[in-house]
Amino acid sequence: NTTTTPFSINNPSSYNESTTTAVYDSLGVNRTLTTFFTQVAGSGPPPNWATHWELNNSDGTMVASGAGATLSFNSSGQLTGGTGTISVPSLPNGAAPLSIAQSFTGSVLSDLSFGVNGLTNNGNGAGQYSGLEIGSNGSVIAQYSNGTTKTVGVVGLANFANPQGLVPTSNNIWLASQESGAALVNAPGSAGLGQLESGVVEGSNVDLSTQLVNLIVAQQAYQANVQGINVDQQDVQRLLQLQ
């Protein structure tokens, strides 16, 4: 009851419950944000709940504190109001001012004991680039050591009205021509294009058994031709000797 007992962080009797979460500044420094809940006497029914907050460094020293949003509930215990923004204009490490949006959406009022069933925090600490992967839709996704990911590009696939009109150059490279038409570039999986398979080596699209048989037949034909040429050369050599 803040009316008879003014709220004080150092006085546990001035608030009913508290919960903490990690927040990060623009330099990736981790700090602890503690939110305190105090039932407001004389409000309601059902009563409103006032919130206060405290921001601490990792060593426990306080950076800032203040009053937050006031939570209100209907007769079914559903939250009807309770969002706010915590502003910290100055940080000791020179990071950009903090602006933390607090939303208590989903909170309910009941006779149950206080508890935090879910928490969403979109902040992250500093991280280094650790890897890259390509999704089936062509997204090029960079991975970082702090667990975050970021889409840095998209691999496009090209189709042609007449693929047979492409002009081969070298190293399996083909060029568009008037016969092939202009390249129609789209994301994988759209406009009739296929999906991408990251880290997969393309397999052969021929029957290996058939090709092996053809290779043996070609080798036999080559050996027969070579033998024929040898015999012909020997005959020519004998003719020259007879002359």
Backbone as CSV, one residue per row, in Angstrom:
resi,resn,N_x,N_y,N_z,CA_x,CA_y,CA_z,C_x,C_y,C_z
1,ASN,0.866,-1.182,0.000,0.000,0.000,0.000,0.899,1.228,0.000
2,THR,1.036,1.866,-1.165,1.937,3.011,-1.268,1.383,4.242,-0.563
3,THR,0.118,4.172,-0.169,-0.453,5.322,0.550,0.112,5.402,1.959
4,THR,0.154,4.265,2.637,0.660,4.258,4.009,2.141,3.928,4.082
5,THR,2.619,3.177,3.080,4.041,2.824,3.055,4.606,3.225,1.694
6,PRO,5.169,4.404,1.568,5.702,4.850,0.257,6.703,3.836,-0.285
7,PHE,6.640,3.642,-1.616,7.495,2.654,-2.236,8.964,3.006,-2.048
8,SER,9.738,1.987,-1.705,11.180,2.125,-1.603,11.815,0.803,-2.004
9,ILE,12.794,0.883,-2.882,13.475,-0.331,-3.327,14.112,-1.060,-2.157
10,ASN,14.573,-0.320,-1.190,15.263,-0.907,-0.039,14.321,-1.366,1.059
11,ASN,13.006,-1.216,0.858,12.037,-1.621,1.863,11.113,-2.678,1.280
12,PRO,11.373,-3.966,1.504,10.534,-5.038,0.951,9.074,-4.922,1.372
13,SER,8.782,-4.198,2.455,7.400,-4.064,2.901,6.609,-3.103,2.021
14,SER,7.298,-2.378,1.130,6.611,-1.380,0.302,6.185,-1.935,-1.056
15,TYR,6.441,-3.198,-1.301,5.959,-3.819,-2.543,5.632,-5.276,-2.259
16,ASN,4.756,-5.845,-3.127,4.272,-7.203,-2.905,5.113,-8.257,-3.607
17,GLU,5.464,-7.985,-4.857,6.203,-8.967,-5.651,7.211,-8.242,-6.535
18,SER,8.144,-9.021,-7.094,9.127,-8.459,-8.028,9.606,-9.545,-8.969
19,THR,10.101,-9.140,-10.123,10.656,-10.080,-11.103,11.760,-9.370,-11.881
20,THR,12.692,-10.116,-12.402,13.844,-9.526,-13.102,13.940,-10.063,-14.522
21,THR,14.578,-9.290,-15.364,14.862,-9.699,-16.741,16.138,-9.012,-17.196
22,ALA,16.781,-9.578,-18.197,18.010,-9.004,-18.734,17.676,-8.015,-19.843
23,VAL,18.368,-6.891,-19.861,18.243,-5.914,-20.935,19.639,-5.575,-21.437
24,TYR,19.722,-5.093,-22.664,21.013,-4.834,-23.300,21.016,-3.429,-23.888
25,ASP,22.166,-2.744,-23.742,22.269,-1.417,-24.329,22.825,-1.520,-25.746
26,SER,23.065,-0.367,-26.366,23.502,-0.345,-27.763,24.896,-0.922,-27.960
27,LEU,25.676,-1.091,-26.880,27.002,-1.695,-26.968,26.981,-3.181,-26.601
28,GLY,25.781,-3.710,-26.347,25.643,-5.124,-26.029,25.906,-5.473,-24.580
29,VAL,25.986,-4.470,-23.706,26.240,-4.730,-22.285,24.957,-5.213,-21.616
30,ASN,25.072,-6.285,-20.844,23.942,-6.886,-20.153,23.717,-6.205,-18.810
31,ARG,22.466,-5.791,-18.582,22.073,-5.235,-17.289,20.790,-5.912,-16.815
32,THR,20.505,-5.771,-15.524,19.335,-6.416,-14.935,18.262,-5.381,-14.644
33,LEU,17.077,-5.624,-15.175,15.931,-4.765,-14.910,14.991,-5.496,-13.965
34,THR,14.755,-4.896,-12.802,13.846,-5.473,-11.811,12.561,-4.660,-11.792
35,THR,11.429,-5.360,-11.895,10.116,-4.714,-11.851,9.423,-5.102,-10.545
36,PHE,8.931,-4.098,-9.830,8.266,-4.296,-8.538,6.772,-4.040,-8.711
37,PHE,5.944,-4.873,-8.036,4.493,-4.771,-8.124,3.927,-4.446,-6.738
38,THR,3.093,-3.420,-6.691,2.484,-3.004,-5.425,0.988,-2.793,-5.626
39,GLN,0.178,-3.443,-4.807,-1.269,-3.252,-4.893,-1.627,-1.852,-4.426
40,VAL,-2.455,-1.172,-5.204,-2.838,0.208,-4.891,-4.098,0.181,-4.029
41,ALA,-3.965,0.567,-2.789,-5.103,0.568,-1.873,-6.133,1.607,-2.309
42,GLY,-7.416,1.255,-2.183,-8.481,2.189,-2.516,-8.860,2.202,-3.975
43,SER,-8.155,1.434,-4.813,-8.491,1.376,-6.232,-9.367,0.165,-6.502
44,GLY,-10.049,0.196,-7.633,-10.888,-0.945,-7.997,-12.273,-0.827,-7.406
45,PRO,-12.959,-1.933,-7.197,-12.491,-3.308,-7.386,-12.537,-3.727,-8.860
46,PRO,-11.709,-4.704,-9.259,-10.537,-5.210,-8.526,-9.444,-4.143,-8.459
47,PRO,-8.537,-4.271,-7.513,-7.536,-3.225,-7.302,-6.538,-3.122,-8.454
48,ASN,-6.038,-1.923,-8.651,-4.945,-1.709,-9.604,-3.615,-2.085,-8.958
49,TRP,-2.623,-2.280,-9.800,-1.284,-2.610,-9.319,-0.290,-1.625,-9.921
50,ALA,0.429,-0.937,-9.064,1.458,-0.011,-9.520,2.770,-0.760,-9.722
51,THR,3.547,-0.321,-10.693,4.861,-0.934,-10.933,5.948,0.120,-10.779
52,HIS,7.074,-0.311,-10.282,8.288,0.495,-10.226,9.424,-0.353,-10.797
53,TRP,10.518,0.275,-11.145,11.613,-0.465,-11.771,12.958,0.048,-11.273
54,GLU,13.934,-0.845,-11.412,15.314,-0.517,-11.058,16.231,-1.181,-12.078
55,LEU,17.195,-0.422,-12.603,18.156,-0.933,-13.558,19.518,-1.003,-12.893
56,ASN,20.124,-2.220,-12.898,21.403,-2.434,-12.222,22.466,-2.925,-13.199
57,ASN,23.710,-2.574,-12.921,24.849,-3.141,-13.642,25.056,-4.585,-13.205
58,SER,25.951,-5.287,-13.881,26.211,-6.685,-13.553,26.792,-6.852,-12.153
59,ASP,27.436,-5.792,-11.625,27.995,-5.880,-10.281,26.998,-5.483,-9.203
60,GLY,25.761,-5.183,-9.594,24.715,-4.855,-8.636,24.527,-3.373,-8.370
61,THR,25.396,-2.512,-8.891,25.233,-1.075,-8.672,24.056,-0.561,-9.490
62,MET,23.284,0.331,-8.885,22.089,0.854,-9.539,22.457,1.915,-10.563
63,VAL,21.837,1.821,-11.739,22.037,2.811,-12.807,20.927,3.845,-12.786
64,ALA,19.668,3.384,-12.636,18.517,4.288,-12.619,17.328,3.547,-12.036
65,SER,16.312,4.299,-11.650,15.075,3.707,-11.134,13.950,4.690,-11.369
66,GLY,12.717,4.212,-11.233,11.574,5.090,-11.432,10.278,4.330,-11.360
67,ALA,9.180,5.061,-11.614,7.842,4.486,-11.592,7.480,4.022,-12.995
68,GLY,6.769,2.888,-13.068,6.356,2.341,-14.357,4.865,2.423,-14.546
69,ALA,4.343,1.517,-15.372,2.920,1.514,-15.709,2.086,1.033,-14.529
70,THR,0.815,1.410,-14.540,-0.154,0.924,-13.560,-1.061,-0.088,-14.248
71,LEU,-1.172,-1.275,-13.675,-1.953,-2.354,-14.269,-3.375,-2.323,-13.741
72,SER,-4.334,-2.435,-14.652,-5.743,-2.487,-14.259,-6.378,-3.739,-14.846
73,PHE,-7.369,-4.281,-14.135,-7.994,-5.548,-14.517,-9.507,-5.404,-14.448
74,ASN,-10.228,-6.235,-15.242,-11.680,-6.243,-15.154,-12.141,-7.267,-14.131
75,SER,-13.445,-7.468,-14.041,-13.997,-8.360,-13.008,-13.655,-9.824,-13.271
76,SER,-13.185,-10.150,-14.495,-12.774,-11.522,-14.798,-11.281,-11.721,-14.620
77,GLY,-10.597,-10.684,-14.146,-9.168,-10.779,-13.920,-8.327,-10.551,-15.155
78,GLN,-8.954,-10.160,-16.267,-8.212,-9.907,-17.495,-7.623,-8.493,-17.473
79,LEU,-6.425,-8.374,-17.998,-5.740,-7.088,-18.022,-6.454,-6.128,-18.971
80,THR,-6.742,-4.937,-18.511,-7.390,-3.919,-19.344,-6.466,-2.732,-19.630
81,GLY,-5.387,-2.629,-18.924,-4.442,-1.540,-19.181,-3.143,-1.788,-18.444
82,GLY,-2.026,-1.510,-19.119,-0.744,-1.725,-18.453,0.411,-1.833,-19.405
83,THR,0.727,-0.771,-20.085,1.926,-0.715,-20.913,2.650,0.579,-20.592
84,GLY,3.924,0.587,-20.793,4.706,1.782,-20.506,6.090,1.685,-21.111
85,THR,6.792,2.779,-21.102,8.142,2.841,-21.634,9.089,3.364,-20.572
86,ILE,10.150,2.616,-20.347,11.184,3.011,-19.398,12.288,3.725,-20.169
87,SER,12.589,4.935,-19.770,13.620,5.725,-20.452,14.781,5.976,-19.507
88,VAL,15.970,5.650,-19.969,17.198,5.913,-19.215,18.086,6.769,-20.124
89,PRO,18.119,8.083,-19.906,18.809,8.973,-20.853,20.320,8.852,-20.851
90,SER,20.892,8.348,-19.761,22.362,8.318,-19.679,22.819,7.002,-19.066
91,LEU,23.823,6.390,-19.703,24.398,5.149,-19.204,25.884,5.362,-18.921
92,PRO,26.423,4.682,-17.907,27.806,4.946,-17.485,28.858,4.568,-18.515
93,ASN,28.523,3.679,-19.462,29.518,3.254,-20.447,29.443,4.049,-21.746
94,GLY,28.592,5.076,-21.773,28.488,5.907,-22.955,27.606,5.348,-24.047
95,ALA,26.859,4.278,-23.774,25.951,3.716,-24.772,24.789,4.669,-25.017
96,ALA,24.057,4.414,-26.094,22.913,5.254,-26.436,21.852,5.166,-25.340
97,PRO,21.036,6.203,-25.176,19.972,6.160,-24.172,19.083,4.933,-24.356
98,LEU,18.682,4.361,-23.228,17.822,3.177,-23.273,16.355,3.593,-23.345
99,SER,15.612,2.896,-24.172,14.166,3.058,-24.229,13.561,1.662,-24.245
100,ILE,13.037,1.234,-23.105,12.542,-0.130,-22.929,11.024,-0.117,-22.888
101,ALA,10.406,-0.749,-23.871,8.947,-0.854,-23.902,8.512,-2.055,-23.069
102,GLN,7.720,-1.800,-22.067,7.201,-2.872,-21.212,5.743,-3.138,-21.562
103,SER,5.430,-4.381,-21.823,4.055,-4.780,-22.086,3.711,-5.952,-21.176
104,PHE,2.617,-5.837,-20.451,2.177,-6.891,-19.537,0.999,-7.672,-20.130
105,THR,0.864,-7.615,-21.450,-0.222,-8.327,-22.131,-0.199,-9.806,-21.771
106,GLY,-1.357,-10.331,-21.426,-1.457,-11.734,-21.026,-1.475,-11.930,-19.523
107,SER,-1.182,-10.860,-18.774,-1.221,-10.977,-17.310,-2.661,-11.092,-16.831
108,VAL,-2.854,-11.878,-15.796,-4.184,-12.059,-15.221,-4.121,-11.875,-13.713
109,LEU,-5.248,-11.498,-13.146,-5.375,-11.310,-11.695,-6.229,-12.439,-11.142
110,SER,-5.702,-13.142,-10.141,-6.444,-14.254,-9.557,-5.959,-14.472,-8.131
111,ASP,-6.500,-15.505,-7.515,-6.122,-15.836,-6.141,-4.900,-16.747,-6.096
112,LEU,-4.320,-17.054,-7.256,-3.128,-17.885,-7.300,-1.909,-17.091,-6.829
113,SER,-0.873,-17.824,-6.466,0.368,-17.167,-6.070,1.001,-16.483,-7.272
114,PHE,1.761,-15.434,-6.993,2.427,-14.684,-8.054,3.407,-15.581,-8.795
115,GLY,3.413,-15.456,-10.113,4.349,-16.243,-10.904,4.488,-15.667,-12.300
116,VAL,5.652,-15.868,-12.903,5.912,-15.437,-14.272,5.934,-16.680,-15.151
117,ASN,4.906,-16.820,-16.010,4.788,-18.002,-16.864,5.446,-17.821,-18.223
118,GLY,5.689,-16.603,-18.623,6.289,-16.359,-19.934,6.944,-14.996,-19.970
119,LEU,8.031,-14.908,-20.707,8.768,-13.658,-20.816,9.407,-13.581,-22.193
120,THR,9.195,-12.463,-22.874,9.789,-12.255,-24.192,10.684,-11.037,-24.141
121,ASN,11.919,-11.232,-24.527,12.894,-10.143,-24.517,13.589,-10.135,-25.876
122,ASN,13.485,-9.031,-26.609,14.078,-9.000,-27.949,15.466,-8.376,-27.964
123,GLY,16.093,-8.234,-26.809,17.452,-7.703,-26.746,18.476,-8.819,-26.792
124,ASN,19.678,-8.465,-27.190,20.760,-9.451,-27.256,22.080,-8.793,-26.926
125,GLY,22.977,-9.584,-26.360,24.315,-9.095,-26.098,25.152,-9.066,-27.366
126,ALA,26.370,-8.589,-27.234,27.270,-8.533,-28.382,27.595,-9.941,-28.861
127,GLY,27.734,-10.107,-30.172,28.037,-11.408,-30.735,28.926,-11.282,-31.951
128,GLN,29.662,-12.343,-32.249,30.519,-12.387,-33.418,29.933,-13.307,-34.473
129,TYR,30.241,-13.002,-35.719,29.794,-13.842,-36.827,30.388,-15.242,-36.672
130,SER,29.531,-16.269,-36.779,29.997,-17.635,-36.549,29.696,-18.589,-37.697
131,GLY,28.851,-18.193,-38.626,28.555,-19.116,-39.711,27.508,-18.570,-40.649
132,LEU,27.241,-19.356,-41.707,26.293,-18.937,-42.734,25.527,-20.153,-43.209
133,GLU,24.248,-19.974,-43.455,23.453,-21.046,-44.032,22.489,-20.456,-45.058
134,ILE,22.075,-21.296,-45.980,21.159,-20.867,-47.036,19.880,-21.676,-46.906
135,GLY,18.759,-20.985,-46.754,17.485,-21.657,-46.607,16.947,-22.142,-47.938
136,SER,15.916,-23.020,-47.881,15.326,-23.560,-49.104,14.655,-22.486,-49.943
137,ASN,14.291,-21.354,-49.316,13.684,-20.250,-50.052,14.720,-19.270,-50.583
138,GLY,16.008,-19.612,-50.455,17.066,-18.762,-50.982,17.617,-17.755,-50.002
139,SER,17.079,-17.680,-48.798,17.557,-16.700,-47.822,18.976,-17.043,-47.371
140,VAL,19.853,-16.047,-47.406,21.219,-16.205,-46.908,21.228,-15.703,-45.475
141,ILE,21.411,-16.612,-44.516,21.231,-16.298,-43.100,22.580,-16.342,-42.396
142,ALA,22.956,-15.193,-41.816,24.192,-15.118,-41.031,23.881,-15.499,-39.586
143,GLN,24.760,-16.287,-38.970,24.592,-16.733,-37.590,25.663,-16.091,-36.717
144,TYR,25.286,-15.763,-35.477,26.189,-15.076,-34.569,26.302,-15.849,-33.253
145,SER,27.393,-15.599,-32.543,27.705,-16.374,-31.341,26.724,-16.124,-30.203
146,ASN,25.950,-15.033,-30.251,24.975,-14.772,-29.195,23.623,-15.415,-29.473
147,GLY,23.559,-16.259,-30.501,22.335,-16.987,-30.798,21.408,-16.302,-31.777
148,THR,21.731,-15.110,-32.224,20.867,-14.396,-33.138,21.207,-14.752,-34.588
149,THR,20.265,-14.511,-35.455,20.459,-14.709,-36.891,19.964,-13.477,-37.624
150,LYS,20.470,-13.285,-38.826,20.069,-12.131,-39.629,20.113,-12.518,-41.101
151,THR,19.040,-12.205,-41.814,18.999,-12.456,-43.248,19.763,-11.344,-43.954
152,VAL,20.839,-11.712,-44.634,21.715,-10.721,-45.263,21.551,-10.692,-46.785
153,GLY,20.739,-11.563,-47.344,20.535,-11.565,-48.781,19.645,-12.720,-49.205
154,VAL,19.345,-12.766,-50.477,18.511,-13.838,-51.036,19.153,-14.305,-52.341
155,VAL,19.280,-15.605,-52.498,19.782,-16.185,-53.744,18.628,-16.266,-54.732
156,GLY,18.773,-15.628,-55.889,17.736,-15.654,-56.910,18.005,-16.741,-57.942
157,LEU,16.949,-17.337,-58.454,17.048,-18.309,-59.535,16.476,-17.698,-60.808
158,ALA,17.081,-18.037,-61.947,16.652,-17.489,-63.235,16.072,-18.582,-64.112
159,ASN,15.017,-18.248,-64.815,14.414,-19.151,-65.793,14.362,-18.429,-67.136
160,PHE,14.229,-19.203,-68.215,14.211,-18.635,-69.549,13.050,-19.222,-70.334
161,ALA,12.516,-18.415,-71.240,11.424,-18.901,-72.074,11.870,-20.071,-72.938
162,ASN,13.128,-20.060,-73.374,13.683,-21.139,-74.190,15.073,-21.487,-73.678
163,PRO,15.170,-22.357,-72.680,16.488,-22.710,-72.129,17.437,-23.291,-73.173
164,GLN,16.883,-23.922,-74.241,17.744,-24.517,-75.265,18.474,-23.454,-76.082
165,GLY,18.013,-22.199,-75.968,18.655,-21.128,-76.712,19.817,-20.484,-75.992
166,LEU,20.158,-20.960,-74.799,21.296,-20.416,-74.072,22.593,-20.755,-74.791
167,VAL,23.560,-19.850,-74.681,24.836,-20.027,-75.362,25.870,-20.516,-74.359
168,PRO,26.454,-21.717,-74.575,27.479,-22.218,-73.645,28.790,-21.465,-73.833
169,THR,29.475,-21.191,-72.713,30.792,-20.546,-72.791,31.842,-21.505,-72.256
170,SER,32.102,-21.473,-70.936,33.065,-22.399,-70.336,32.734,-22.563,-68.869
171,ASN,33.291,-23.629,-68.269,33.083,-23.903,-66.834,31.602,-23.977,-66.480
172,ASN,30.820,-24.580,-67.376,29.389,-24.768,-67.144,28.653,-23.437,-66.998
173,ILE,29.138,-22.414,-67.694,28.509,-21.099,-67.682,27.774,-20.903,-69.003
174,TRP,26.562,-20.344,-68.899,25.720,-20.129,-70.072,25.329,-18.659,-70.132
175,LEU,25.177,-18.167,-71.354,24.790,-16.781,-71.559,23.438,-16.717,-72.254
176,ALA,22.669,-15.680,-71.885,21.374,-15.487,-72.529,21.577,-15.003,-73.960
177,SER,20.624,-15.309,-74.806,20.666,-14.885,-76.201,19.263,-14.477,-76.622
178,GLN,19.138,-14.036,-77.872,17.820,-13.684,-78.375,16.912,-14.907,-78.420
179,GLU,17.506,-16.079,-78.719,16.702,-17.297,-78.786,16.195,-17.719,-77.400
180,SER,17.017,-17.538,-76.356,16.614,-17.958,-75.007,15.658,-16.970,-74.363
181,GLY,15.769,-15.689,-74.745,14.977,-14.655,-74.085,15.689,-14.145,-72.846
182,ALA,15.146,-13.083,-72.271,15.750,-12.482,-71.082,15.550,-13.371,-69.863
183,ALA,16.475,-13.247,-68.899,16.379,-14.035,-67.657,15.197,-13.569,-66.824
184,LEU,14.419,-14.513,-66.338,13.287,-14.240,-65.439,13.707,-14.660,-64.033
185,VAL,14.110,-13.682,-63.221,14.691,-13.961,-61.902,13.613,-13.857,-60.830
186,ASN,13.516,-14.892,-59.993,12.570,-14.913,-58.874,13.201,-15.669,-57.715
187,ALA,12.548,-15.599,-56.565,13.009,-16.325,-55.385,12.732,-17.813,-55.559
188,PRO,13.569,-18.688,-55.015,13.324,-20.132,-55.092,11.955,-20.496,-54.535
189,GLY,11.297,-21.429,-55.201,9.980,-21.864,-54.748,8.841,-21.045,-55.303
190,SER,9.136,-19.996,-56.089,8.094,-19.170,-56.680,8.193,-19.225,-58.198
191,ALA,7.092,-18.881,-58.863,7.046,-18.806,-60.327,7.524,-20.090,-60.993
192,GLY,7.204,-21.228,-60.383,7.572,-22.508,-60.960,9.012,-22.911,-60.768
193,LEU,9.760,-22.180,-59.971,11.157,-22.517,-59.716,11.266,-23.524,-58.575
194,GLY,12.350,-24.256,-58.526,12.553,-25.255,-57.483,13.101,-24.655,-56.204
195,GLN,13.248,-25.497,-55.191,13.816,-25.098,-53.916,15.327,-25.288,-53.938
196,LEU,15.992,-24.655,-52.985,17.428,-24.836,-52.831,17.701,-25.846,-51.724
197,GLU,18.774,-26.609,-51.870,19.209,-27.556,-50.856,20.603,-27.142,-50.416
198,SER,20.701,-26.615,-49.212,21.981,-26.115,-48.716,22.897,-27.273,-48.329
199,GLY,24.174,-27.187,-48.750,25.166,-28.181,-48.362,25.010,-29.533,-49.023
200,VAL,24.288,-29.595,-50.118,24.046,-30.867,-50.798,24.755,-30.843,-52.144
201,VAL,25.487,-31.912,-52.457,26.153,-32.042,-53.745,25.182,-32.687,-54.736
202,GLU,25.059,-32.091,-55.892,24.122,-32.610,-56.888,24.593,-33.965,-57.397
203,GLY,23.696,-34.919,-57.409,24.019,-36.242,-57.892,23.944,-36.317,-59.408
204,SER,24.456,-37.417,-59.952,24.437,-37.608,-61.399,23.006,-37.832,-61.873
205,ASN,22.688,-37.280,-63.056,21.339,-37.458,-63.596,21.322,-38.472,-64.737
206,VAL,22.336,-39.362,-64.771,22.396,-40.419,-65.792,22.458,-41.773,-65.103
207,ASP,22.179,-42.816,-65.891,22.263,-44.197,-65.398,23.727,-44.638,-65.474
208,LEU,24.356,-44.782,-64.324,25.780,-45.107,-64.284,26.074,-46.465,-64.922
209,SER,25.188,-47.444,-64.750,25.412,-48.776,-65.325,25.438,-48.701,-66.852
210,THR,24.486,-47.962,-67.414,24.438,-47.822,-68.873,25.680,-47.113,-69.393
211,GLN,26.088,-46.059,-68.688,27.258,-45.306,-69.129,28.530,-46.150,-69.029
212,LEU,28.604,-47.010,-68.010,29.782,-47.883,-67.868,29.848,-48.887,-69.025
213,VAL,28.697,-49.444,-69.395,28.655,-50.376,-70.533,29.067,-49.661,-71.812
214,ASN,28.560,-48.444,-72.002,28.928,-47.678,-73.199,30.425,-47.379,-73.223
215,LEU,30.990,-47.118,-72.043,32.429,-46.838,-71.968,33.245,-48.079,-72.356
216,ILE,32.805,-49.271,-71.910,33.513,-50.512,-72.248,33.439,-50.762,-73.756
217,VAL,32.250,-50.568,-74.331,32.086,-50.757,-75.774,32.985,-49.789,-76.544
218,ALA,33.018,-48.528,-76.091,33.857,-47.532,-76.763,35.332,-47.900,-76.651
219,GLN,35.704,-48.432,-75.472,37.102,-48.824,-75.289,37.466,-49.976,-76.222
220,GLN,36.579,-50.948,-76.370,36.837,-52.074,-77.274,36.964,-51.589,-78.716
221,ALA,36.083,-50.676,-79.109,36.149,-50.138,-80.464,37.449,-49.381,-80.685
222,TYR,37.868,-48.642,-79.662,39.122,-47.888,-79.778,40.309,-48.837,-79.926
223,GLN,40.331,-49.897,-79.119,41.424,-50.866,-79.204,41.455,-51.550,-80.574
224,ALA,40.269,-51.869,-81.115,40.212,-52.494,-82.439,40.731,-51.547,-83.512
225,ASN,40.364,-50.285,-83.408,40.833,-49.294,-84.381,42.351,-49.124,-84.295
226,VAL,42.851,-49.088,-83.069,44.298,-48.939,-82.896,45.024,-50.122,-83.516
227,GLN,44.498,-51.330,-83.316,45.124,-52.522,-83.888,45.102,-52.478,-85.412
228,GLY,43.988,-52.004,-85.964,43.885,-51.883,-87.406,44.894,-50.895,-87.964
229,ILE,45.066,-49.785,-87.279,46.040,-48.780,-87.720,47.455,-49.350,-87.651
230,ASN,47.753,-50.118,-86.620,49.082,-50.725,-86.493,49.366,-51.678,-87.658
231,VAL,48.367,-52.498,-87.995,48.534,-53.438,-89.110,48.744,-52.683,-90.415
232,ASP,47.976,-51.600,-90.597,48.113,-50.800,-91.806,49.494,-50.166,-91.909
233,GLN,49.990,-49.678,-90.785,51.328,-49.078,-90.788,52.404,-50.118,-91.116
234,GLN,52.223,-51.341,-90.579,53.191,-52.401,-90.877,53.173,-52.766,-92.370
235,ASP,51.973,-52.788,-92.971,51.881,-53.110,-94.401,52.543,-52.021,-95.232
236,VAL,52.327,-50.789,-94.865,52.956,-49.680,-95.609,54.443,-49.763,-95.484
237,GLN,54.931,-50.126,-94.331,56.382,-50.232,-94.122,56.990,-51.340,-94.994
238,ARG,56.271,-52.479,-95.128,56.782,-53.578,-95.977,56.816,-53.161,-97.433
239,LEU,55.786,-52.437,-97.896,55.759,-51.955,-99.269,56.926,-51.046,-99.572
240,LEU,57.241,-50.186,-98.620,58.361,-49.278,-98.820,59.679,-50.044,-98.892
241,GLN,59.793,-51.104,-98.119,61.023,-51.898,-98.142,61.156,-52.659,-99.472
242,LEU,60.030,-53.170,-100.009,60.061,-53.893,-101.269,60.458,-52.989,-102.436
243,GLN,60.031,-51.729,-102.388,60.389,-50.798,-103.420,61.865,-50.476,-103.371
